[in-house]
Amino acid sequence: MAAARSDPSAQPLTLEQLAKMRRVPRVRVVRQQLGMTQAEFADAFHLPITTLRDWEQHRSVPDAPARALLLAIERNPKVMRKLLADKAA
């Protein structure tokens, strides 16, 4: 613990820094709660599967519009699937 505190690059976040943070839906958790494979989730929500994999494996993070989409999917997946299915038709 002392070693971590003495490391200037491992300092705790300030309250100001924490306040600026935005919640990012945990993509894998959302997908698994829906009982979907990566391919099914990507297809249902019109996402490139490579992007989905990158998010799940923390190689990249969703940008603001993607975070909004993921939050909407998390909160009401049935409505989002219907909206996106209607759009594709």
C-alpha positions as CSV (number, residue, x, y, z in Angstrom):
1,M,0.0,0.0,0.0
2,A,2.8,2.4,0.8
3,A,4.5,1.7,-2.5
4,A,1.3,2.6,-4.4
5,R,0.9,5.9,-2.4
6,S,4.4,6.9,-3.2
7,D,4.0,6.3,-7.0
8,P,3.0,9.6,-8.6
9,S,1.2,7.9,-11.5
10,A,-1.0,5.8,-9.1
11,Q,-2.6,8.6,-7.1
12,P,-6.3,8.3,-6.2
13,L,-8.7,10.4,-8.2
14,T,-9.9,13.7,-6.8
15,L,-13.6,14.4,-6.2
16,E,-13.6,16.7,-9.2
17,Q,-12.1,13.9,-11.4
18,L,-14.7,11.4,-10.1
19,A,-17.6,13.9,-10.8
20,K,-16.5,14.1,-14.4
21,M,-16.6,10.4,-14.9
22,R,-19.4,8.9,-16.9
23,R,-21.0,5.5,-16.4
24,V,-20.3,3.1,-19.2
25,P,-22.7,0.2,-19.5
26,R,-20.8,-3.1,-19.1
27,V,-21.3,-4.4,-22.6
28,R,-20.7,-8.0,-21.8
29,V,-23.0,-8.0,-18.8
30,V,-25.8,-6.4,-20.8
31,R,-25.4,-8.9,-23.6
32,Q,-25.2,-11.8,-21.3
33,Q,-28.3,-10.6,-19.4
34,L,-30.2,-10.7,-22.7
35,G,-28.9,-14.3,-23.3
36,M,-27.3,-13.3,-26.6
37,T,-24.1,-14.3,-28.3
38,Q,-21.8,-11.6,-29.5
39,A,-23.0,-12.2,-33.1
40,E,-26.7,-12.1,-32.1
41,F,-26.2,-8.9,-30.1
42,A,-24.2,-7.2,-32.8
43,D,-26.8,-8.2,-35.4
44,A,-29.8,-7.2,-33.3
45,F,-28.4,-3.8,-32.5
46,H,-26.6,-3.0,-35.8
47,L,-23.1,-3.0,-34.3
48,P,-20.0,-4.3,-36.0
49,I,-19.0,-7.5,-34.2
50,T,-15.4,-6.4,-34.1
51,T,-16.4,-3.2,-32.3
52,L,-18.4,-5.2,-29.8
53,R,-15.5,-7.6,-29.2
54,D,-13.1,-4.6,-28.7
55,W,-15.5,-3.1,-26.1
56,E,-15.9,-6.3,-24.3
57,Q,-12.2,-7.0,-24.2
58,H,-11.4,-3.4,-23.2
59,R,-9.3,-2.7,-26.3
60,S,-11.5,0.3,-26.9
61,V,-14.3,2.2,-25.2
62,P,-17.7,3.2,-26.7
63,D,-17.9,6.9,-27.8
64,A,-20.7,9.1,-26.5
65,P,-23.4,8.0,-29.1
66,A,-22.5,4.4,-28.5
67,R,-22.7,4.8,-24.8
68,A,-26.2,6.3,-25.2
69,L,-27.2,3.4,-27.4
70,L,-25.9,0.9,-24.9
71,L,-27.6,2.6,-22.0
72,A,-30.9,2.5,-23.9
73,I,-30.4,-1.2,-24.7
74,E,-29.6,-1.9,-21.0
75,R,-32.7,0.0,-19.8
76,N,-35.2,-1.3,-22.4
77,P,-33.8,-3.9,-24.7
78,K,-37.2,-5.0,-26.1
79,V,-38.1,-1.5,-27.3
80,M,-34.6,-0.9,-28.7
81,R,-34.8,-4.2,-30.7
82,K,-38.2,-3.3,-32.1
83,L,-37.0,0.3,-33.0
84,L,-33.9,-1.0,-34.8
85,A,-35.8,-3.9,-36.4
86,D,-38.4,-1.4,-37.7
87,K,-35.6,0.8,-39.0
88,A,-34.1,-2.1,-41.0
89,A,-37.4,-3.0,-42.6
